[in-house]
Amino acid sequence: MDLEKLKLIISKHDVISFDVFDTLIKRNLGNNKDVFRLLECKVNKLLGTSKKIYDARIAAEANARKRCTYREVNIDEIYENFDDNYSENEKNLIKKMELEIELLVCTANQELQEIYNYCVSIEKPILIISDMYFSASDINKILEKNDYLHHKIVYSSCDERITKWEQGLLFKKVLEKERLLPSQVLHIGNDKNADFKKAKMQGLSAFLIDEGELFPTYYDEEGLFSQEIFTYNWINRFINNNMPIKENDIFKIGYEVFGPLLLGFTKWLAQQVEQKNLKKVFFFSRDGYILKKAFSLYCPNIDSKYFYISRKSVIRPILQYDKSFDDMVKHYKSWDKSFTLEYVLDRFCITVDDVVLDKFKLARQDRFNIDTLKIDQRVESLFDFIKEQIFSDSKAQAILIQSYFHQEQFYGNVGIIDMGAGCSIEFALKYYLKQENLDVNPFYFYLHSAIEENTTRNIFFDSGNKTKPYKVLLRFCYMFLEIFLTAPHGSVKGYQVIDNKVEPILADFEYIGDGKVDEKYYIQELQRGALSFFESSMNQFFDEDISTNIALQNFKNFAITPTLEDIKIWKDYRVILDELRPLILSSKASSFEDSINSIKNSPWLSGAIIEKIKNRYLMKLIFKFYYLYKKYK
C-alpha cells in the first residue's frame, strides 16, 4: 500500500472516515466465522460440554436476519434467535464470550494505524462507519483496546438499521447527522462494494485499501493433522497481523519461525513442571539462555535460574575416575566427522607445549575421526604422559563444581532444561552425582534429543529412531537450532573462586566480527524477534494446546524450503564445529563431483541444495523422498 499517496489524498479532504474490520482492525483468524469455531472450543472447555455452538451461532444469525424487519440485526437479536435447547444463562454466557473473543483476536492494522495517527497529527476529524452486528459501543471497545482513541464517533449499521452495502444509505445518514457535504469526506475501507462503490454513489471520495496476504512467508499447513490446522492458522494470522513491519529480515525470521517454537516449548515445559510439582528449574548454559528468558515471562512465580555448566565443565571433574584414554573419550556422546588434535585437547581443557607434542610426533592440526583417535598409539601415549596433570585438574574442579552446586542450591528435586542432542551433560552429571553421592534428583526437559527416553527424561520432540520425521528434519537443518539457542558468551570451561564466590570460567565467545556476516548480531536479532513474538502472543494463546508439530511447522518450512533471499542472508553465517564453517560451502571447482561434495558437507543441507537447484517445490519433493527412504530402509 502506498501510504504516502494516501496521506496526500487525506490532506485534501476536511473529514476522514474509516471502515473497521479488515481496515483499521484485523482478526488473528482465517475468517470471521473462525470466531465462532474458537467460541465453541472455549465454551465447551469452560462448561465441560461438546455442543455444536459454531453451527448454532451461524443458524441464529440467519434466522435473525429472516425475522427482523430492519436491514441490519444486532447481537442481542442474534442470540434471541439462538437454539432453544440452550438455556438463557447459556445464551448470555456465549454472547458475552463472543465479544471477549473478538477483543482477544482483534488487532490493529499496522499500516492503517499509521494513517489514522497521521489524521490525528494534522487535526483531521475522524468518523468510524461499520456494517456490523455489534453496537457502536462494542466496536469502540475493540478500537480503544487497539489504541484507536481519537475519532469523533462510531456509526454502526445495527444501531442505525441501515447499511453501507445497500445503496450506501448509511453514508447518507452520516452526512446528514454530521452536517457534511459529500465532497468534504474521504472514506477508507477494504470492501470494493460497500466502502468504495457505495461511498462514491453517495458522492464521497473513496480509497480502497489492499488487504495484502492472509498468511506470512513460511506458512504451509501440509503435514499437520486436521485438528492442528485451526490453531496453526490462528498463530500464523497473528504473525501476519502483528509482526512489526519495519523490522529487519533476521528479526522477522525470529518472530515467524522461532517464535512459535519458543512458545510451544515454554507452554509444554510449564505444564511438565506443574505436573511434577517442581519448585526449582535450572536452565543450563548456553542452550538455556533464550529459553530461560521466555520461561521467566510465562511463569514468573516459579524459581528459575540460568546455570553455568557445559559438557566440558562437568566432564572435567570425572576424568579422575577414568582408567584409560578410551574411558575419557566416551564421556562425549557426539564427535564431528573430522577434527584436529587441538580440538581434542580443548575438549579436555589440556594445556600442552608444542615441545611435548613433538616428543610424541604430534601436531595441533593433525586430523582424526573418532575411530582413528581411539587407536592412535601416539595420542594414547601422550595422554598417559600427562594423565597426572589431568587427574590433578579434575580433582580441583570436582571441589569447585560441588561448591557451585551448593551455592546455587542445586539439590533436591530439580528441573534441568537443556537442548539435549547426544545428552553428554546428562550422562556425565549422573556419573558425577553418583561418584560424589550428592542429593540431586534431576528431571531433564529437552527441547529435543536423539537418545531414547528414560524415566527421568522429558522431551518436547524426540529426534531418535522412534520419530523418523524429526530425525530426518534435523538431518537437513539441525544447526539452526544451535544458532537460535546460542548465548552471547563463551562456553563454560570450569570454575574458579572470586571474592569468596564460585564463578564460571568462560571461554572466549566464538564470534568476534571477523566474518562475512556479523554472527553475534544475527543471534541477537533472531532471539529478539522470537522473544517479541513470545511476549505479544503468550496471552493470546495462553489456554491453547500447541502441539510439537504446530510449534515446528514454520521452522520446518523455513529450514527445508528457504527462499533464495534466505540463502543470501544466511549462507555465510559460520557455525561452530571443530572450526567455524559457513552454513553453505562454496564449490572450489566447477566439476559435478565437487558440487555434490560441497552440498553434502554443508551444515545447512537443504539450503545448499536450493542454492544449486533454485526451486523450493523440488526441494520439498527431495525431502519427502528422503523421508520415505529412511522410513522404509
C-alpha positions in Angstrom: 0.0 0.0 0.0 1.3 3.4 -1.0 0.9 5.2 2.4 2.4 8.5 1.1 -0.1 8.7 -1.7 -2.9 8.1 0.7 -1.6 10.8 3.1 -1.6 13.2 0.2 -5.2 12.4 -0.6 -6.2 12.8 3.0 -4.6 16.3 3.2 -7.1 17.4 0.5 -10.2 16.5 2.5 -11.9 18.0 5.5 -13.1 14.8 7.2 -11.8 11.2 7.1 -14.0 8.2 7.7 -12.8 4.6 8.2 -14.3 1.2 8.0 -13.4 -1.1 10.9 -13.0 -4.8 10.2 -10.2 -5.7 7.7 -9.4 -2.0 7.6 -8.5 -0.4 11.0 -8.8 -3.8 12.6 -7.7 -7.3 11.6 -8.7 -10.6 13.2 -5.9 -13.1 14.0 -8.1 -15.8 12.5 -8.6 -17.1 9.0 -12.0 -15.6 8.6 -14.8 -14.0 10.6 -16.6 -17.4 11.2 -13.5 -18.8 12.8 -14.5 -16.6 15.8 -17.4 -19.0 16.2 -15.1 -22.0 16.0 -13.0 -20.5 18.7 -16.1 -19.7 20.7 -17.3 -23.3 20.5 -13.9 -24.5 21.8 -13.7 -22.1 24.7 -17.3 -22.5 25.8 -17.1 -26.3 25.7 -13.8 -26.3 27.6 -15.4 -24.0 30.2 -18.6 -26.0 30.6 -17.2 -29.4 30.0 -19.6 -30.0 27.1 -19.3 -30.8 23.4 -22.1 -28.7 22.0 -22.1 -27.6 18.3 -22.0 -23.9 19.1 -20.5 -23.0 15.7 -23.5 -24.3 13.8 -25.9 -22.8 16.3 -24.3 -19.4 16.0 -24.5 -19.3 12.2 -28.1 -20.5 12.2 -29.1 -17.9 14.8 -27.8 -15.1 12.7 -29.5 -16.4 9.6 -32.8 -16.7 11.5 -32.5 -13.3 13.0 -32.0 -11.7 9.5 -35.1 -13.6 8.2 -37.3 -12.5 11.0 -36.0 -9.0 11.6 -37.9 -6.1 9.9 -34.8 -4.0 9.8 -32.0 -4.3 7.3 -29.4 -5.0 9.9 -29.6 -7.0 13.1 -27.7 -6.6 16.3 -26.0 -9.1 18.6 -28.9 -9.3 21.0 -31.4 -10.2 18.3 -29.0 -12.9 17.0 -28.9 -14.5 20.5 -32.7 -14.1 20.8 -32.9 -16.5 17.8 -30.3 -18.9 19.3 -31.2 -22.6 19.5 -33.9 -23.1 22.1 -32.0 -26.1 23.5 -29.7 -23.6 25.2 -30.8 -22.0 28.5 -31.0 -18.3 28.9 -27.9 -18.4 31.1 -26.0 -20.4 28.5 -27.0 -17.9 25.7 -25.9 -15.0 27.8 -22.6 -16.6 28.6 -22.0 -17.4 24.9 -22.9 -13.9 23.9 -20.6 -12.4 26.5 -17.7 -14.8 25.5 -18.2 -13.9 21.8 -17.3 -10.2 22.5 -14.4 -11.3 24.7 -13.0 -13.4 21.9 -13.4 -10.5 19.5 -11.4 -8.4 21.9 -8.8 -11.2 22.2 -8.3 -11.8 18.4 -8.8 -8.3 17.0 -5.6 -6.3 16.5 -4.6 -3.0 14.8 -3.8 -3.0 11.1 -0.3 -1.5 11.4 -0.4 0.4 8.1 -3.9 1.8 8.7 -3.0 2.7 12.3 -0.2 4.9 10.9 -2.8 6.6 8.6 -5.2 7.0 11.5 -2.4 8.6 13.6 -1.5 10.8 10.7 -5.0 12.1 10.5 -4.8 12.9 14.2 -1.5 14.7 13.8 -2.9 17.0 11.2 -6.1 17.5 13.1 -8.5 15.9 10.6 -11.8 14.9 12.2 -12.2 11.1 12.1 -15.5 9.2 11.7 -15.9 5.4 12.0 -18.5 3.8 9.8 -19.1 0.0 10.0 -21.6 -2.6 8.7 -21.7 -4.8 11.8 -24.0 -6.6 14.2 -22.0 -5.1 17.1 -23.2 -1.8 18.5 -21.1 1.4 18.3 -20.3 0.9 22.0 -18.9 -2.6 21.5 -17.0 -1.6 18.4 -15.5 1.3 20.3 -14.2 -1.2 23.0 -12.4 -3.1 20.2 -10.9 0.1 18.8 -9.8 1.5 22.2 -8.2 -1.8 23.1 -6.1 -1.4 20.0 -5.1 2.3 20.6 -7.6 4.0 18.3 -8.6 6.7 20.7 -9.1 10.0 18.8 -12.2 9.5 16.5 -15.2 11.7 16.9 -17.9 9.0 16.7 -18.7 5.4 15.7 -21.6 4.6 13.4 -22.7 1.0 13.3 -25.3 -0.3 10.8 -27.0 -2.3 13.6 -27.7 0.9 15.6 -28.8 2.9 12.5 -30.7 -0.1 11.0 -29.3 0.7 7.5 -26.1 -0.4 5.8 -23.3 0.9 3.6 -23.8 -2.2 1.4 -27.2 -1.3 0.2 -27.1 1.9 -1.8 -24.8 3.5 0.7 -27.6 4.6 2.8 -25.5 4.6 6.0 -23.2 7.1 4.3 -26.1 9.3 3.5 -27.3 9.2 7.1 -23.9 10.0 8.5 -23.6 13.1 6.2 -27.0 14.3 7.4 -26.2 13.8 11.1 -22.7 15.4 10.8 -24.0 18.2 8.5 -21.3 17.5 5.9 -21.2 17.8 2.2 -20.1 14.6 0.4 -17.2 16.4 -1.2 -15.7 17.1 2.2 -15.3 13.4 3.2 -12.8 10.7 2.2 -13.8 7.2 3.2 -11.2 4.5 3.6 -12.1 0.8 3.6 -11.5 -2.7 2.2 -14.8 -3.7 0.7 -15.0 -2.9 -3.0 -18.8 -2.6 -3.0 -19.6 -1.2 0.4 -16.6 1.0 1.0 -15.8 2.1 -2.5 -18.6 1.9 -4.9 -21.4 2.8 -2.5 -19.4 5.6 -0.9 -18.9 7.1 -4.4 -22.6 6.6 -5.2 -23.3 8.9 -2.3 -20.7 11.5 -3.6 -17.9 10.8 -1.1 -14.3 10.3 -2.2 -13.2 6.8 -1.5 -9.9 4.9 -1.1 -9.9 1.1 -1.4 -7.1 -0.5 0.6 -5.2 -3.6 -0.4 -5.8 -6.3 2.3 -2.5 -8.0 1.5 -1.5 -11.6 2.2 -3.5 -13.5 4.8 -0.5 -15.6 5.9 3.2 -15.0 6.4 6.2 -16.2 4.3 6.7 -19.6 5.9 3.1 -20.7 6.2 2.3 -24.1 4.9 -0.1 -26.5 6.7 0.9 -29.6 4.8 1.8 -32.5 7.1 -0.3 -31.3 10.0 -3.2 -33.3 11.5 -6.6 -31.9 10.8 -7.2 -31.0 14.5 -3.9 -28.9 14.4 -4.7 -26.7 11.4 -7.1 -24.3 13.2 -4.5 -23.4 15.9 -1.7 -23.3 13.3 -3.7 -20.9 11.1 -4.5 -18.7 14.2 -0.8 -18.5 15.0 0.1 -17.5 11.5 -2.6 -14.9 11.2 -1.4 -13.5 14.4 2.1 -13.4 13.0 0.9 -11.8 9.8 -1.0 -9.1 11.6 1.4 -8.3 14.5 4.9 -8.8 13.2 6.5 -5.3 13.2 6.6 -4.4 9.5 9.6 -2.0 9.8 11.9 -4.6 11.4 14.9 -6.3 9.7 14.7 -9.7 7.9 16.5 -11.6 10.6 14.2 -10.2 13.3 11.2 -11.3 11.2 12.6 -14.8 10.8 13.0 -15.0 14.6 9.4 -13.8 15.0 7.8 -16.1 12.4 10.0 -19.2 12.6 11.4 -19.4 16.1 8.7 -17.6 18.0 6.1 -20.4 17.7 8.8 -22.9 18.6 9.8 -20.9 21.7 6.1 -20.5 22.7 5.3 -24.2 22.2 8.3 -25.4 24.2 7.7 -23.0 27.0 4.0 -23.9 27.4 4.9 -27.6 27.3 7.7 -27.0 29.9 5.4 -25.1 32.2 2.9 -27.9 32.1 5.5 -30.5 32.9 6.9 -28.5 35.8 3.4 -28.1 37.3 2.6 -31.8 36.9 5.9 -32.8 38.7 5.4 -30.1 41.3 8.9 -28.8 40.9 9.8 -25.7 42.8 13.2 -25.0 41.1 14.2 -25.3 37.5 17.7 -24.7 36.1 18.4 -23.7 32.6 21.8 -25.0 31.5 24.1 -22.6 29.7 24.3 -22.0 26.8 21.3 -23.6 25.2 19.0 -22.4 28.1 19.7 -18.6 27.6 16.7 -17.7 25.5 14.6 -20.5 27.0 15.1 -19.0 30.5 14.0 -15.6 29.3 10.8 -16.9 27.9 10.0 -19.1 30.9 10.5 -16.3 33.4 8.0 -14.2 31.4 5.5 -17.1 31.3 6.0 -18.4 34.8 7.3 -15.5 37.0 6.3 -17.3 40.2 8.5 -20.3 39.7 12.1 -20.1 40.9 14.3 -20.5 37.8 18.0 -19.9 37.3 20.4 -19.7 34.5 23.0 -22.3 35.4 26.6 -22.0 34.1 27.5 -25.5 33.1 28.7 -27.3 30.0 29.8 -30.7 28.8 33.3 -29.7 29.4 32.8 -28.3 32.9 31.0 -31.4 34.2 33.3 -33.9 32.4 36.5 -32.4 33.8 35.6 -33.4 37.4 35.0 -37.0 36.5 38.2 -37.6 34.4 39.9 -38.6 37.7 37.9 -41.8 37.8 38.9 -42.9 34.3 41.2 -45.9 33.8 42.2 -45.2 30.1 42.1 -42.7 27.3 39.2 -44.6 25.8 37.2 -44.0 29.0 37.8 -40.3 28.7 36.7 -40.2 25.1 33.4 -42.0 25.8 32.2 -39.1 28.0 31.5 -37.1 24.9 28.5 -38.7 23.1 29.0 -36.8 19.9 32.1 -36.0 17.8 32.4 -34.3 14.5 33.2 -36.5 11.4 36.7 -35.0 11.4 38.6 -32.9 13.9 42.0 -31.7 14.9 44.2 -32.7 17.9 43.8 -29.1 19.1 40.0 -29.7 19.2 40.6 -32.8 21.4 42.9 -31.0 23.8 40.5 -28.1 24.1 37.6 -30.5 24.9 39.6 -31.8 27.9 41.0 -28.4 28.9 44.5 -29.7 28.5 47.4 -27.3 28.1 50.4 -28.9 26.3 53.6 -27.3 24.9 54.5 -27.9 21.3 57.8 -29.4 22.6 55.8 -32.2 24.3 53.7 -32.8 21.2 56.9 -33.0 19.1 58.1 -35.7 21.5 55.1 -37.9 20.5 55.4 -36.9 16.8 52.1 -35.0 17.0 51.0 -31.5 15.8 48.0 -29.5 16.9 46.5 -29.5 13.3 46.7 -33.3 12.9 43.3 -34.6 11.9 41.4 -37.6 13.2 38.0 -39.1 13.3 36.7 -40.9 16.5 37.8 -44.3 15.3 41.4 -43.3 14.4 41.7 -41.2 17.5 41.0 -44.2 19.8 43.6 -46.4 18.2 46.4 -43.9 17.6 49.3 -45.0 19.8 50.8 -41.5 19.8 47.7 -40.0 21.2 47.3 -42.7 23.8 51.0 -42.3 24.8 50.5 -38.5 25.1 47.5 -38.9 27.4 49.4 -41.5 29.5 52.2 -39.0 29.9 50.0 -36.1 31.1 47.4 -38.1 33.0 48.6 -36.9 36.4 48.1 -33.3 35.2 44.6 -34.3 34.0 43.7 -36.0 37.3 45.0 -33.2 39.4 43.0 -30.6 37.5 39.9 -33.0 37.7 40.1 -33.2 41.5 40.3 -29.4 41.8 37.4 -28.9 39.5 35.3 -31.5 41.4 35.7 -29.4 44.6 34.7 -26.2 42.8 31.7 -27.6 40.9 30.4 -29.1 44.1 30.7 -25.7 45.8 28.9 -24.1 42.8 26.1 -26.6 43.1 25.7 -25.8 46.8 26.0 -22.0 46.2 23.2 -22.1 43.5 21.1 -24.5 45.6 21.3 -27.2 43.0 19.9 -30.1 45.1 16.7 -32.0 45.8 14.0 -32.4 43.1 15.1 -30.0 40.3 14.2 -29.5 36.7 17.0 -29.3 34.2 16.4 -27.6 30.9 18.8 -28.2 28.0 18.8 -28.6 24.3 19.5 -32.3 24.5 21.0 -33.8 21.4 23.5 -36.5 22.5 22.9 -35.8 26.2 26.6 -35.7 27.1 25.9 -33.4 30.1 23.2 -35.7 31.4 25.4 -38.8 31.4 28.4 -37.0 32.8 26.3 -35.3 35.5 24.7 -38.6 36.5 28.1 -40.2 36.8 29.5 -37.3 38.9 26.4 -37.2 41.2 26.8 -41.0 41.8 30.5 -40.7 42.5 30.1 -37.8 44.9 26.9 -39.1 46.5 25.1 -35.8 46.1 21.4 -35.3 46.9 20.1 -34.3 43.5 17.1 -35.8 41.8 17.0 -34.3 38.3 14.2 -34.3 35.8 15.6 -33.5 32.3 13.5 -31.3 30.0 14.9 -31.3 26.5 14.0 -29.3 23.5 15.0 -32.4 21.5 17.1 -35.5 22.0 18.5 -38.2 19.7 18.8 -40.5 22.7 15.9 -42.8 23.7 13.7 -41.7 26.6 14.1 -43.0 30.2 12.1 -42.4 33.3 13.6 -39.0 34.2 13.8 -37.6 30.7 11.1 -35.5 29.2 11.4 -34.4 25.6 9.5 -31.8 23.6 10.4 -33.5 20.4 12.3 -36.8 20.2 14.7 -36.9 17.2 15.6 -40.5 17.9 14.8 -43.6 15.9 11.2 -43.7 17.2 10.3 -40.4 15.5 11.7 -40.5 12.0 10.1 -37.2 10.8 12.1 -35.2 13.3 15.3 -37.1 12.8 15.1 -36.6 9.0 14.2 -32.9 9.5 17.3 -32.2 11.6 19.5 -34.0 9.1 18.8 -31.1 6.8 18.8 -28.1 9.2 20.0 -29.1 12.8 22.4 -26.2 13.0 19.6 -23.6 13.0 18.5 -24.9 16.5 22.1 -24.4 17.6 22.2 -20.9 16.2 18.9 -19.9 17.8 19.9 -21.2 21.2 23.4 -19.7 21.3 24.0 -17.5 24.3 26.1 -14.2 23.9 29.0 -15.6 25.9 31.6 -18.4 25.6 31.3 -21.9 26.8 31.9 -22.8 30.4 35.4 -24.3 30.8 35.4 -24.7 34.5 35.1 -22.8 37.8 37.1 -20.5 40.0 36.7 -18.6 43.2 36.4 -14.8 43.0 35.7 -12.8 46.2 34.5 -16.0 48.0 32.1 -16.8 45.3 32.3 -19.6 42.7 32.2 -18.1 39.2 32.3 -19.8 35.8 35.4 -19.6 33.7 34.2 -18.7 30.3 35.9 -19.4 27.0 36.2 -16.5 24.5 33.0 -16.0 22.6 33.5 -17.7 19.2 32.2 -14.7 17.1 34.4 -11.6 17.1 33.0 -9.9 14.0 35.7 -11.2 11.6 33.5 -13.0 9.2 31.5 -12.0 6.1 28.4 -11.6 8.3 28.2 -10.5 11.9 27.1 -13.7 13.6 26.6 -12.1 17.0 24.2 -9.6 15.5 22.3 -12.4 13.7 21.9 -14.3 17.0 20.8 -11.1 18.8 18.2 -10.2 16.2 16.9 -13.8 15.8 16.3 -14.1 19.5 14.9 -10.6 19.8 12.3 -11.4 17.1 11.4 -14.7 18.7 11.0 -13.1 22.2 8.9 -10.3 20.6 6.5 -12.9 19.2 6.5 -14.7 22.6 5.7 -11.6 24.6 3.0 -10.4 22.3 1.3 -13.8 21.8 1.6 -15.7 25.2 -1.7 -14.2 26.4 -3.4 -14.8 23.1 -2.6 -18.5 23.2 -2.5 -19.0 27.0 -5.3 -21.6 27.0 -4.4 -23.2 23.7 -2.7 -26.5 23.2 0.3 -26.0 20.9 1.5 -29.4 19.7 5.1 -30.1 18.8 4.0 -30.3 15.1 2.4 -26.8 15.2 5.4 -25.3 17.0 7.9 -26.8 14.5 5.9 -26.2 11.3 7.2 -22.8 10.3 10.8 -23.9 11.4 10.5 -26.8 9.1 9.2 -24.7 6.2 11.9 -22.2 6.6 14.8 -24.6 7.1 13.8 -27.1 4.4 12.4 -24.8 1.7 14.1 -21.4 2.3 13.7 -18.6 -0.2 16.6 -17.5 -2.3 16.7 -14.4 -0.2 17.0 -16.5 2.9 20.0 -18.3 1.4 21.6 -15.0 0.5 21.2 -13.8 4.1 22.4 -17.0 5.8 24.9 -18.8 3.6 28.0 -17.1 5.0 26.9 -17.5 8.6 29.6 -19.6 10.3 28.6 -22.4 12.7 30.7 -23.9 15.4 32.0 -27.4 14.6 35.7 -28.3 15.1 36.2 -24.9 13.4 34.0 -22.1 12.2 32.3 -23.3 9.0 29.8 -21.4 6.8 26.3 -22.9 6.6 26.7 -23.4 2.9 30.1 -24.3 1.5 31.2 -22.9 -1.8 32.5 -25.3 -4.6 36.2 -24.9 -5.2 35.9 -26.2 -8.7 33.2 -26.4 -11.4 33.1 -30.3 -11.5 29.8 -32.1 -10.7 31.6 -34.2 -8.1 32.9 -31.1 -6.3 29.4 -29.5 -6.3 28.0 -32.7 -4.8 30.7 -32.8 -2.1 30.1 -29.1 -1.2 26.4 -29.8 -0.8 26.9 -32.9 1.3 29.4 -31.2 3.6 27.4 -28.1 4.1 25.9 -27.8 7.6 22.7 -26.5 6.1 22.0 -29.3 3.6 18.6 -28.0 2.3 20.0 -24.5 1.8 22.9 -25.9 -0.1 20.6 -27.9 -2.4 18.3 -25.0 -3.1 21.2 -22.7 -3.9 22.0 -25.1 -6.7 18.6 -26.1 -8.0 16.8 -22.7 -7.2 13.4 -24.5 -6.7 11.6 -24.7 -3.4 9.0 -27.1 -4.7 11.6 -29.6 -5.9 13.4 -29.3 -2.6 10.1 -30.3 -0.9 9.9 -33.4 -3.1 13.6 -34.3 -2.3 12.8 -34.1 1.4 9.7 -36.3 1.1 11.6 -38.9 -0.9 14.4 -38.9 1.6 12.0 -39.3 4.5 10.3 -42.3 2.7 13.7 -43.8 2.0 14.7 -43.5 5.7 11.3 -44.7 6.9 11.3 -48.0 5.0 15.0 -48.6 4.8 
